[in-house]
């Protein structure tokens, strides 16, 4: 098997795994958001500094998960596209 063929196979493998990971993160994000909203609902009445901090932390974490999923989708598409071109 040539180096080019091995490269194509590796790129397709990375693409597939990145797409699967992105899907897993999307499911996690949904569950994480639901739990975060429950936490925020439970602490909404107290509104102490710590409560606001944890709300901001949860929101930032949710955004980071979403960005990671998007980055994996982009990586997946890029790897597939490159593999298809070589």
C-alpha positions in Angstrom: 0.0 0.0 0.0 1.4 3.4 -1.0 2.0 6.2 1.5 -0.8 8.2 -0.2 -3.3 5.4 0.3 -2.3 5.1 3.9 -2.7 8.9 4.3 -6.1 8.8 2.8 -7.2 6.0 5.1 -5.9 7.8 8.1 -7.7 11.0 7.1 -10.9 9.1 6.7 -10.5 7.5 10.0 -9.8 10.8 11.7 -12.8 12.3 10.0 -15.1 9.5 11.1 -13.9 9.6 14.7 -14.1 13.4 14.9 -17.7 13.3 13.6 -18.6 10.6 16.2 -16.9 12.7 19.0 -18.8 15.8 17.9 -22.1 13.8 18.0 -21.2 12.6 21.5 -20.5 16.1 22.7 -23.7 17.4 21.2 -25.6 14.8 23.3 -23.5 15.7 26.4 -24.2 19.4 25.8 -28.0 18.8 25.8 -27.8 16.9 29.1 -25.4 19.4 30.6 -27.6 22.3 29.6 -30.6 20.6 31.2 -28.8 20.0 34.5 -27.3 23.5 34.4 -30.7 25.0 34.0 -32.0 23.0 37.0 -29.1 24.2 39.1 -29.7 27.8 38.0 -33.4 27.5 38.8 -32.7 26.2 42.3 -30.2 28.9 43.2 -32.1 31.8 41.4 -33.7 33.1 44.5 -30.5 33.4 46.5 -28.4 35.4 44.0 -25.3 35.5 46.1 -21.9 36.2 44.5 -21.1 32.5 44.5 -24.4 31.7 42.9 -23.7 34.1 40.1 -20.2 32.7 39.7 -21.4 29.1 39.3 -24.0 30.2 36.8 -21.3 32.0 34.8 -19.0 28.9 35.1 -21.8 26.6 33.8 -22.6 28.9 30.9 -18.9 29.1 29.9 -18.5 25.4 30.1 -21.6 24.9 28.0 -20.2 27.3 25.4 -16.8 25.5 25.4 -18.5 22.2 24.8 -20.4 23.6 21.9 -17.3 25.2 20.4 -15.4 21.9 20.8 -18.2 20.0 18.9 -18.1 22.6 16.1 -14.3 22.4 15.9 -14.6 18.6 15.6 -17.2 18.9 12.8 -14.9 21.3 11.0 -11.9 19.0 11.4 -14.0 16.0 10.2 -15.1 17.9 7.1 -11.6 19.1 6.4 -10.0 15.7 6.7 -12.6 14.1 4.5 -12.3 16.9 1.9 -8.5 16.6 1.8 -8.6 12.8 1.6 -11.0 13.0 -1.3 -8.7 15.4 -3.1 -5.4 13.4 -2.9 
